[in-house]
Amino acid sequence: MNLLKNFYTAISPLKETTWEELLPLFQEDRLAPNQYFVRENEVARKIAFLESGVVRAFFINQQGQEYNKQFFVGPSSIGGYSSLLTGKPNLIPQQALTECVIFTCDYHALTGLYAKYPDLESLARKMAEHYFIEKEKKELEIVLLDATQRYKIFQMEFPTLEQLIQQYHIASYLGISATQLSRIRHQLANK
């Protein structure tokens, strides 16, 4: 729980009285590789603090092809946020790619504390702003940058991920084929 507390405190400090009511809402759990935190077409009910491990958020097109939208590397927060906010079925599954240690929390129990603890609501707002900026950044990169530039950014943002997950997941995240990724890696290694 110390890592959880440190992670959220770095985003926006919470008062000790807030922590006293917030921490008991989180329960330790684990995800095995390939296990889902939230599935497609189910209504999300929980968020989680990802203490360690890697989780991917992805979608599947009508032809059945998967596209990795985001990687979450511990420490981080995970959850089907659109589903949590709207109460509608989740469209973007989240699946563990490695062994993961998570701390789950009922979303409505958490949001029920906002009125009582404005510092907690401020933390949630700052996290939402961060994820909005990340989403916009990725959208711009996919349109404005070539595959090699996107791969270099991936390497900077996720320096250890290539050793932990399969290459086709990285290619999918970059919006390219595994063959293109192999070619880019080969070109960069020979420079």
MDAnalysis code that builds the backbone (N, CA, C; Angstrom):
import MDAnalysis as mda
import numpy as np

u = mda.Universe.empty(573, n_residues=191, atom_resindex=np.repeat(np.arange(191), 3), trajectory=True)
u.add_TopologyAttr("name", ["N", "CA", "C"] * 191)
u.add_TopologyAttr("resid", np.arange(1, 192))
u.add_TopologyAttr("resname", ["MET", "ASN", "LEU", "LEU", "LYS", "ASN", "PHE", "TYR", "THR", "ALA", "ILE", "SER", "PRO", "LEU", "LYS", "GLU", "THR", "THR", "TRP", "GLU", "GLU", "LEU", "LEU", "PRO", "LEU", "PHE", "GLN", "GLU", "ASP", "ARG", "LEU", "ALA", "PRO", "ASN", "GLN", "TYR", "PHE", "VAL", "ARG", "GLU", "ASN", "GLU", "VAL", "ALA", "ARG", "LYS", "ILE", "ALA", "PHE", "LEU", "GLU", "SER", "GLY", "VAL", "VAL", "ARG", "ALA", "PHE", "PHE", "ILE", "ASN", "GLN", "GLN", "GLY", "GLN", "GLU", "TYR", "ASN", "LYS", "GLN", "PHE", "PHE", "VAL", "GLY", "PRO", "SER", "SER", "ILE", "GLY", "GLY", "TYR", "SER", "SER", "LEU", "LEU", "THR", "GLY", "LYS", "PRO", "ASN", "LEU", "ILE", "PRO", "GLN", "GLN", "ALA", "LEU", "THR", "GLU", "CYS", "VAL", "ILE", "PHE", "THR", "CYS", "ASP", "TYR", "HIS", "ALA", "LEU", "THR", "GLY", "LEU", "TYR", "ALA", "LYS", "TYR", "PRO", "ASP", "LEU", "GLU", "SER", "LEU", "ALA", "ARG", "LYS", "MET", "ALA", "GLU", "HIS", "TYR", "PHE", "ILE", "GLU", "LYS", "GLU", "LYS", "LYS", "GLU", "LEU", "GLU", "ILE", "VAL", "LEU", "LEU", "ASP", "ALA", "THR", "GLN", "ARG", "TYR", "LYS", "ILE", "PHE", "GLN", "MET", "GLU", "PHE", "PRO", "THR", "LEU", "GLU", "GLN", "LEU", "ILE", "GLN", "GLN", "TYR", "HIS", "ILE", "ALA", "SER", "TYR", "LEU", "GLY", "ILE", "SER", "ALA", "THR", "GLN", "LEU", "SER", "ARG", "ILE", "ARG", "HIS", "GLN", "LEU", "ALA", "ASN", "LYS"])
u.atoms.positions = np.array([
    [0.821, -1.216, 0.000],
    [0.000, 0.000, 0.000],
    [0.856, 1.268, 0.000],
    [2.112, 1.156, 0.402],
    [2.972, 2.343, 0.399],
    [3.188, 2.875, -1.006],
    [3.378, 1.964, -1.969],
    [3.577, 2.393, -3.352],
    [2.324, 3.084, -3.879],
    [1.159, 2.550, -3.541],
    [-0.119, 3.157, -3.921],
    [-0.198, 4.578, -3.367],
    [0.097, 4.722, -2.103],
    [0.019, 6.032, -1.449],
    [1.023, 7.008, -2.071],
    [2.235, 6.552, -2.310],
    [3.260, 7.410, -2.911],
    [2.888, 7.822, -4.332],
    [2.317, 6.882, -5.087],
    [1.933, 7.174, -6.469],
    [0.892, 8.286, -6.520],
    [-0.174, 8.144, -5.746],
    [-1.237, 9.143, -5.774],
    [-0.815, 10.457, -5.123],
    [0.034, 10.394, -4.109],
    [0.526, 11.615, -3.458],
    [1.360, 12.444, -4.429],
    [2.120, 11.781, -5.306],
    [2.929, 12.503, -6.293],
    [2.059, 13.270, -7.283],
    [0.861, 12.783, -7.530],
    [-0.061, 13.462, -8.448],
    [-0.746, 14.627, -7.746],
    [-1.265, 14.360, -6.545],
    [-1.964, 15.386, -5.781],
    [-2.055, 14.914, -4.325],
    [-1.373, 15.601, -3.417],
    [-1.362, 15.167, -2.016],
    [-2.769, 15.095, -1.411],
    [-2.968, 14.075, -0.567],
    [-4.225, 13.904, 0.150],
    [-3.973, 14.064, 1.645],
    [-4.975, 14.570, 2.330],
    [-4.880, 14.712, 3.785],
    [-4.919, 13.332, 4.431],
    [-4.360, 13.230, 5.627],
    [-4.334, 11.949, 6.330],
    [-5.750, 11.438, 6.605],
    [-6.688, 12.350, 6.881],
    [-8.070, 11.918, 7.118],
    [-8.684, 11.318, 5.854],
    [-8.291, 11.818, 4.702],
    [-8.763, 11.255, 3.431],
    [-8.196, 9.847, 3.258],
    [-6.903, 9.699, 3.515],
    [-6.271, 8.387, 3.389],
    [-6.921, 7.363, 4.318],
    [-7.266, 7.790, 5.508],
    [-7.851, 6.865, 6.485],
    [-9.144, 6.234, 5.976],
    [-9.893, 6.989, 5.188],
    [-11.140, 6.442, 4.647],
    [-10.942, 5.803, 3.268],
    [-9.933, 6.273, 2.549],
    [-9.695, 5.787, 1.196],
    [-8.992, 4.423, 1.169],
    [-7.939, 4.254, 1.916],
    [-7.135, 3.031, 1.845],
    [-7.926, 1.752, 2.098],
    [-8.871, 1.725, 3.044],
    [-9.633, 0.484, 3.246],
    [-10.499, 0.058, 2.049],
    [-10.718, 0.967, 1.101],
    [-11.501, 0.624, -0.087],
    [-10.721, -0.262, -1.058],
    [-9.392, -0.273, -0.947],
    [-8.533, -1.010, -1.870],
    [-8.210, -2.400, -1.324],
    [-8.397, -3.404, -2.171],
    [-8.123, -4.795, -1.812],
    [-7.066, -5.363, -2.755],
    [-6.060, -5.993, -2.187],
    [-4.993, -6.575, -3.011],
    [-5.528, -7.769, -3.804],
    [-5.057, -7.860, -5.052],
    [-5.440, -8.957, -5.930],
    [-4.292, -9.178, -6.910],
    [-4.414, -10.178, -7.739],
    [-3.405, -10.470, -8.753],
    [-4.095, -10.797, -10.071],
    [-3.391, -10.491, -11.144],
    [-3.822, -10.882, -12.476],
    [-2.731, -11.769, -13.068],
    [-3.117, -12.899, -13.595],
    [-2.184, -13.776, -14.297],
    [-2.039, -13.276, -15.731],
    [-0.951, -13.630, -16.405],
    [-0.830, -13.242, -17.814],
    [-2.064, -13.690, -18.603],
    [-2.550, -12.805, -19.437],
    [-3.733, -12.981, -20.291],
    [-5.060, -12.849, -19.554],
    [-5.048, -12.684, -18.248],
    [-6.288, -12.493, -17.491],
    [-6.775, -11.054, -17.699],
    [-8.086, -10.905, -17.784],
    [-8.677, -9.584, -18.008],
    [-8.974, -8.882, -16.684],
    [-8.720, -7.570, -16.681],
    [-9.207, -6.756, -15.568],
    [-10.641, -6.342, -15.858],
    [-10.890, -5.927, -17.092],
    [-12.248, -5.607, -17.540],
    [-12.386, -6.110, -18.969],
    [-13.507, -6.750, -19.261],
    [-13.744, -7.335, -20.582],
    [-14.605, -6.413, -21.447],
    [-14.588, -6.701, -22.723],
    [-15.466, -6.003, -23.657],
    [-16.908, -6.410, -23.361],
    [-17.810, -5.456, -23.481],
    [-19.257, -5.648, -23.320],
    [-19.712, -5.941, -21.896],
    [-18.845, -5.759, -20.909],
    [-19.301, -5.832, -19.521],
    [-19.251, -4.426, -18.937],
    [-20.140, -4.150, -18.019],
    [-20.150, -2.834, -17.376],
    [-19.071, -2.839, -16.299],
    [-18.160, -1.894, -16.392],
    [-17.066, -1.789, -15.430],
    [-17.609, -1.316, -14.085],
    [-17.060, -1.860, -13.034],
    [-17.475, -1.489, -11.675],
    [-16.306, -1.069, -10.800],
    [-15.088, -1.422, -11.219],
    [-13.922, -1.183, -10.372],
    [-12.819, -0.457, -11.121],
    [-12.005, 0.211, -10.347],
    [-10.725, 0.716, -10.833],
    [-9.665, -0.048, -10.060],
    [-8.424, 0.096, -10.466],
    [-7.351, -0.564, -9.725],
    [-6.078, 0.249, -9.809],
    [-5.300, 0.121, -8.758],
    [-3.928, 0.603, -8.766],
    [-3.080, -0.584, -9.195],
    [-2.362, -0.426, -10.274],
    [-1.461, -1.459, -10.786],
    [-0.110, -1.252, -10.126],
    [0.185, -2.101, -9.151],
    [1.453, -1.949, -8.413],
    [2.635, -2.423, -9.249],
    [2.473, -3.585, -9.888],
    [3.547, -4.107, -10.731],
    [2.933, -4.921, -11.861],
    [3.676, -4.987, -12.962],
    [3.213, -5.734, -14.116],
    [2.831, -4.824, -15.264],
    [2.320, -5.452, -16.325],
    [1.945, -4.730, -17.545],
    [0.537, -5.140, -17.955],
    [-0.294, -4.146, -18.233],
    [-1.660, -4.356, -18.705],
    [-1.808, -3.597, -20.017],
    [-2.509, -4.197, -20.953],
    [-2.792, -3.496, -22.205],
    [-4.280, -3.175, -22.277],
    [-4.589, -2.032, -22.887],
    [-5.959, -1.671, -23.258],
    [-5.999, -1.783, -24.775],
    [-7.010, -2.489, -25.301],
    [-7.033, -2.733, -26.736],
    [-8.468, -2.808, -27.241],
    [-8.610, -2.794, -28.548],
    [-9.917, -3.007, -29.150],
    [-9.746, -3.921, -30.349],
    [-10.849, -4.478, -30.784],
    [-10.842, -5.415, -31.907],
    [-11.756, -4.858, -32.989],
    [-11.224, -4.756, -34.212],
    [-12.053, -4.226, -35.303],
    [-13.010, -5.301, -35.822],
    [-13.818, -4.947, -36.794],
    [-14.840, -5.869, -37.321],
    [-14.238, -7.090, -38.008],
    [-12.979, -6.987, -38.418],
    [-12.305, -8.122, -39.042],
    [-11.616, -9.013, -38.005],
    [-11.734, -8.645, -36.733],
    [-11.137, -9.444, -35.667],
    [-9.693, -9.120, -35.365],
    [-9.180, -8.034, -35.943],
    [-7.797, -7.646, -35.700],
    [-7.713, -6.785, -34.438],
    [-6.745, -7.094, -33.571],
    [-6.568, -6.358, -32.322],
    [-5.655, -5.152, -32.533],
    [-5.974, -4.062, -31.824],
    [-5.161, -2.855, -31.823],
    [-4.910, -2.447, -30.377],
    [-3.652, -2.431, -29.987],
    [-3.311, -1.996, -28.637],
    [-3.393, -0.480, -28.566],
    [-4.244, -0.007, -27.688],
    [-4.478, 1.421, -27.527],
    [-3.501, 2.023, -26.521],
    [-3.222, 1.278, -25.447],
    [-2.379, 1.810, -24.381],
    [-1.753, 0.660, -23.609],
    [-0.573, 0.923, -23.069],
    [0.058, 0.025, -22.109],
    [0.093, 0.724, -20.765],
    [-0.190, -0.024, -19.724],
    [-0.084, 0.473, -18.365],
    [0.992, -0.349, -17.677],
    [2.014, 0.319, -17.181],
    [3.115, -0.338, -16.502],
    [3.110, 0.148, -15.063],
    [3.130, -0.802, -14.120],
    [3.094, -0.432, -12.717],
    [4.293, 0.400, -12.306],
    [4.086, 1.407, -11.464],
    [2.827, 1.818, -10.849],
    [1.989, 2.684, -11.787],
    [0.696, 2.400, -11.798],
    [-0.241, 3.098, -12.674],
    [-1.666, 2.838, -12.185],
    [-2.633, 3.470, -12.836],
    [-4.047, 3.216, -12.556],
    [-4.675, 2.584, -13.781],
    [-5.585, 1.631, -13.551],
    [-6.288, 0.988, -14.653],
    [-7.783, 0.985, -14.367],
    [-8.566, 0.862, -15.434],
    [-10.015, 0.795, -15.284],
    [-10.698, 1.151, -16.588],
    [-11.876, 0.639, -16.786],
    [-12.683, 0.960, -17.967],
    [-13.415, 2.271, -17.740],
    [-12.708, 3.380, -17.871],
    [-13.231, 4.673, -17.427],
    [-14.492, 5.120, -18.147],
    [-14.568, 4.924, -19.445],
    [-15.792, 5.330, -20.154],
    [-16.991, 4.563, -19.613],
    [-16.813, 3.276, -19.406],
    [-17.892, 2.451, -18.862],
    [-18.237, 2.880, -17.439],
    [-17.222, 3.161, -16.638],
    [-17.459, 3.602, -15.260],
    [-18.261, 4.898, -15.224],
    [-17.938, 5.810, -16.135],
    [-18.595, 7.120, -16.143],
    [-20.006, 7.076, -16.728],
    [-20.213, 6.206, -17.722],
    [-21.504, 6.197, -18.414],
    [-22.440, 5.092, -17.938],
    [-21.886, 4.053, -17.316],
    [-22.692, 2.896, -16.932],
    [-23.017, 1.993, -18.113],
    [-22.406, 2.268, -19.271],
    [-22.618, 1.458, -20.467],
    [-21.533, 0.388, -20.565],
    [-21.775, -0.654, -21.363],
    [-20.769, -1.711, -21.507],
    [-19.423, -1.179, -21.998],
    [-18.372, -1.766, -21.488],
    [-17.009, -1.397, -21.834],
    [-16.699, -1.806, -23.272],
    [-15.996, -0.947, -23.997],
    [-15.622, -1.241, -25.377],
    [-14.136, -1.546, -25.526],
    [-13.348, -1.217, -24.516],
    [-11.899, -1.380, -24.592],
    [-11.438, -2.287, -23.456],
    [-11.262, -3.589, -23.746],
    [-10.828, -4.512, -22.702],
    [-9.437, -4.163, -22.179],
    [-9.173, -4.565, -20.949],
    [-7.849, -4.414, -20.353],
    [-7.398, -5.795, -19.896],
    [-6.231, -6.194, -20.379],
    [-5.735, -7.552, -20.177],
    [-4.288, -7.505, -19.692],
    [-3.979, -8.339, -18.705],
    [-2.614, -8.453, -18.203],
    [-1.738, -9.128, -19.249],
    [-0.553, -8.580, -19.463],
    [0.425, -9.209, -20.348],
    [1.502, -9.928, -19.544],
    [1.591, -9.594, -18.265],
    [2.537, -10.231, -17.348],
    [1.795, -10.497, -16.039],
    [2.467, -11.135, -15.104],
    [1.919, -11.232, -13.746],
    [1.746, -9.813, -13.223],
    [0.618, -9.542, -12.607],
    [0.341, -8.198, -12.089],
    [-0.132, -8.270, -10.647],
    [0.327, -7.321, -9.853],
    [-0.211, -7.109, -8.512],
    [-1.048, -5.844, -8.602],
    [-2.310, -5.954, -8.230],
    [-3.216, -4.814, -8.301],
    [-3.933, -4.638, -6.962],
    [-4.431, -3.434, -6.753],
    [-5.285, -3.124, -5.612],
    [-6.580, -2.572, -6.190],
    [-7.661, -3.338, -6.066],
    [-8.929, -2.949, -6.675],
    [-9.776, -2.129, -5.708],
    [-10.635, -1.308, -6.289],
    [-11.512, -0.434, -5.510],
    [-12.837, -0.277, -6.251],
    [-13.937, -0.385, -5.537],
    [-15.245, -0.136, -6.131],
    [-15.334, 1.344, -6.513],
    [-15.614, 1.593, -7.783],
    [-15.606, 2.957, -8.300],
    [-16.645, 3.840, -7.611],
    [-17.843, 3.317, -7.386],
    [-18.888, 4.152, -6.779],
    [-18.603, 4.435, -5.307],
    [-17.958, 3.518, -4.623],
    [-17.542, 3.785, -3.240],
    [-16.508, 4.902, -3.222],
    [-15.613, 4.883, -4.211],
    [-14.594, 5.930, -4.314],
    [-15.223, 7.288, -4.599],
    [-16.072, 7.351, -5.619],
    [-16.660, 8.643, -5.986],
    [-17.618, 9.152, -4.904],
    [-18.133, 8.240, -4.102],
    [-18.986, 8.639, -2.988],
    [-18.251, 9.452, -1.938],
    [-16.931, 9.408, -1.963],
    [-16.124, 10.175, -1.002],
    [-15.778, 11.582, -1.492],
    [-16.055, 11.878, -2.763],
    [-15.656, 13.167, -3.330],
    [-16.239, 14.362, -2.579],
    [-17.518, 14.320, -2.242],
    [-18.153, 15.460, -1.577],
    [-17.540, 15.698, -0.198],
    [-17.198, 14.627, 0.461],
    [-16.628, 14.726, 1.808],
    [-15.155, 15.128, 1.789],
    [-14.451, 14.740, 0.734],
    [-13.000, 14.985, 0.647],
    [-12.655, 15.655, -0.686],
    [-12.705, 16.982, -0.736],
    [-12.396, 17.700, -1.985],
    [-10.983, 17.413, -2.507],
    [-10.054, 17.078, -1.620],
    [-8.704, 16.754, -2.085],
    [-8.698, 15.470, -2.916],
    [-9.586, 14.546, -2.608],
    [-9.715, 13.315, -3.390],
    [-10.312, 13.611, -4.760],
    [-11.298, 14.471, -4.797],
    [-11.889, 14.865, -6.084],
    [-10.849, 15.593, -6.940],
    [-10.009, 16.396, -6.301],
    [-8.941, 17.083, -7.022],
    [-7.954, 16.086, -7.619],
    [-7.616, 15.041, -6.878],
    [-6.744, 13.987, -7.387],
    [-7.367, 13.340, -8.620],
    [-8.640, 13.011, -8.544],
    [-9.335, 12.381, -9.676],
    [-9.330, 13.296, -10.901],
    [-9.550, 14.577, -10.692],
    [-9.538, 15.533, -11.811],
    [-8.163, 15.593, -12.450],
    [-7.113, 15.660, -11.631],
    [-5.753, 15.729, -12.171],
    [-5.401, 14.466, -12.949],
    [-5.873, 13.322, -12.479],
    [-5.617, 12.077, -13.206],
    [-6.364, 12.076, -14.538],
    [-7.600, 12.546, -14.537],
    [-8.374, 12.616, -15.780],
    [-7.695, 13.556, -16.776],
    [-7.191, 14.672, -16.300],
    [-6.486, 15.613, -17.171],
    [-5.241, 14.962, -17.762],
    [-4.512, 14.225, -16.942],
    [-3.301, 13.544, -17.408],
    [-3.647, 12.552, -18.517],
    [-4.676, 11.730, -18.316],
    [-5.049, 10.740, -19.323],
    [-5.585, 11.385, -20.591],
    [-6.254, 12.532, -20.462],
    [-6.711, 13.254, -21.643],
    [-5.516, 13.727, -22.470],
    [-4.511, 14.289, -21.808],
    [-3.308, 14.770, -22.498],
    [-2.589, 13.611, -23.177],
    [-2.474, 12.487, -22.484],
    [-1.832, 11.302, -23.063],
    [-2.576, 10.825, -24.314],
    [-3.890, 10.802, -24.235],
    [-4.710, 10.356, -25.364],
    [-4.508, 11.276, -26.567],
    [-4.543, 12.571, -26.335],
    [-4.360, 13.529, -27.424],
    [-2.962, 13.407, -28.034],
    [-1.968, 13.246, -27.194],
    [-0.589, 13.100, -27.662],
    [-0.462, 11.884, -28.581],
    [-1.016, 10.764, -28.169],
    [-0.937, 9.539, -28.980],
    [-1.679, 9.722, -30.302],
    [-2.831, 10.369, -30.273],
    [-3.587, 10.615, -31.507],
    [-2.784, 11.459, -32.488],
    [-2.096, 12.475, -31.988],
    [-1.276, 13.323, -32.850],
    [-0.079, 12.554, -33.400],
    [0.562, 11.749, -32.556],
    [1.723, 10.973, -32.999],
    [1.359, 10.024, -34.132],
    [0.233, 9.355, -34.016],
    [-0.146, 8.353, -35.020],
    [-0.418, 9.005, -36.379],
    [-0.838, 10.270, -36.362],
    [-1.150, 10.973, -37.603],
    [0.052, 11.754, -38.149],
    [0.834, 12.368, -37.257],
    [1.871, 13.287, -37.698],
    [3.270, 12.686, -37.804],
    [3.521, 11.571, -37.138],
    [4.874, 11.014, -37.123],
    [4.935, 9.709, -37.907],
    [6.112, 9.434, -38.454],
    [6.266, 8.153, -39.152],
    [6.534, 7.047, -38.126],
    [6.531, 5.820, -38.579],
    [6.639, 4.661, -37.694],
    [7.945, 4.657, -36.904],
    [9.032, 5.058, -37.522],
    [10.324, 5.076, -36.817],
    [10.295, 6.091, -35.682],
    [9.740, 7.255, -35.933],
    [9.630, 8.270, -34.882],
    [8.750, 7.775, -33.738],
    [7.631, 7.129, -34.076],
    [6.743, 6.595, -33.035],
    [7.439, 5.510, -32.216],
    [8.240, 4.684, -32.864],
    [8.972, 3.632, -32.165],
    [9.995, 4.233, -31.194],
    [10.695, 5.272, -31.611],
    [11.674, 5.926, -30.729],
    [10.983, 6.528, -29.502],
    [9.814, 7.112, -29.702],
    [9.044, 7.663, -28.574],
    [8.612, 6.527, -27.654],
    [8.152, 5.423, -28.233],
    [7.783, 4.254, -27.440],
    [8.950, 3.807, -26.571],
    [10.141, 3.730, -27.148],
    [11.320, 3.301, -26.398],
    [11.631, 4.241, -25.236],
    [11.429, 5.536, -25.445],
    [11.680, 6.499, -24.360],
    [10.622, 6.389, -23.261],
    [9.356, 6.232, -23.664],
    [8.265, 6.195, -22.694],
    [8.173, 4.866, -21.949],
    [8.567, 3.785, -22.595],
    [8.482, 2.445, -22.008],
    [9.833, 1.736, -22.157],
    [10.869, 2.202, -21.460],
    [12.224, 1.688, -21.699],
    [12.424, 0.196, -21.413],
    [11.616, -0.406, -20.581],
    [11.807, -1.824, -20.242],
    [10.782, -2.746, -20.894],
    [9.824, -2.196, -21.578],
    [8.692, -2.986, -22.058],
    [9.065, -4.003, -23.132],
    [10.033, -3.683, -23.964],
    [10.400, -4.608, -25.051],
    [10.905, -5.944, -24.526],
    [11.457, -5.961, -23.322],
    [11.952, -7.199, -22.741],
    [10.838, -7.989, -22.048],
    [9.677, -7.372, -21.857],
    [8.611, -8.000, -21.085],
    [7.454, -8.546, -21.912],
    [7.245, -7.968, -23.101],
    [6.063, -8.362, -23.879],
    [6.460, -8.753, -25.293],
    [5.553, -9.434, -25.978],
    [5.830, -9.886, -27.337],
    [5.827, -8.715, -28.316],
    [6.657, -8.842, -29.348],
    [6.848, -7.754, -30.309],
    [5.569, -7.381, -31.060],
    [4.689, -8.356, -31.317],
    [3.472, -8.012, -32.053],
    [2.581, -7.056, -31.253],
    [2.682, -7.082, -29.924],
    [1.919, -6.121, -29.113],
    [2.459, -4.705, -29.341],
    [3.761, -4.593, -29.433],
    [4.384, -3.281, -29.663],
    [4.018, -2.782, -31.060],
    [4.104, -3.655, -32.054],
    [3.744, -3.267, -33.422],
    [2.301, -2.777, -33.478],
    [1.409, -3.495, -32.819],
    [-0.003, -3.108, -32.790],
    [-0.175, -1.732, -32.162],
    [0.528, -1.473, -31.087],
    [0.473, -0.175, -30.406],
    [0.951, 0.944, -31.336],
    [1.971, 0.641, -32.127],
    [2.534, 1.652, -33.035],
    [1.723, 1.816, -34.319],
    [0.772, 0.912, -34.547],
    [-0.047, 0.991, -35.747],
    [0.659, 0.464, -36.979],
    [1.571, -0.507, -36.772],
    [2.319, -1.085, -37.884],
    [2.288, -2.612, -37.761],
    [2.802, -3.282, -38.774],
    [2.869, -4.744, -38.723],
    [4.133, -5.176, -37.977],
    [4.153, -6.418, -37.534],
    [5.335, -6.959, -36.853],
    [6.540, -6.949, -37.799],
    [6.294, -7.163, -39.096],
    [7.377, -7.133, -40.090],
    [7.968, -5.728, -40.184],
    [7.102, -4.707, -40.202],
    [7.593, -3.323, -40.240],
    [8.412, -3.009, -38.994],
    [7.945, -3.460, -37.844],
    [8.688, -3.216, -36.606],
    [10.053, -3.871, -36.662],
    [10.117, -5.093, -37.140],
    [11.388, -5.799, -37.259],
    [12.345, -5.035, -38.174],
    [11.816, -4.524, -39.274],
    [12.626, -3.746, -40.221],
    [13.147, -2.467, -39.566],
    [12.293, -1.772, -38.825],
    [12.699, -0.534, -38.142],
    [13.779, -0.839, -37.109],
    [13.590, -1.881, -36.330],
    [14.579, -2.241, -35.313],
    [15.914, -2.583, -35.953],
    [15.874, -3.290, -37.072],
    [17.091, -3.654, -37.795],
    [17.809, -2.406, -38.312],
    [17.053, -1.485, -38.908],
    [17.638, -0.244, -39.430],
    [18.301, 0.573, -38.319],
    [17.609, 0.692, -37.181],
    [18.151, 1.473, -36.066],
    [19.383, 0.815, -35.461],
    [19.409, -0.503, -35.423],
    [20.558, -1.228, -34.869],
    [21.788, -1.074, -35.750],
    [21.567, -0.850, -37.055],
    [22.701, -0.724, -37.991],
    [23.157, 0.702, -38.182],
    [22.586, 1.639, -37.463],
    [23.012, 3.055, -37.596],
    [24.193, 3.330, -36.713],
])
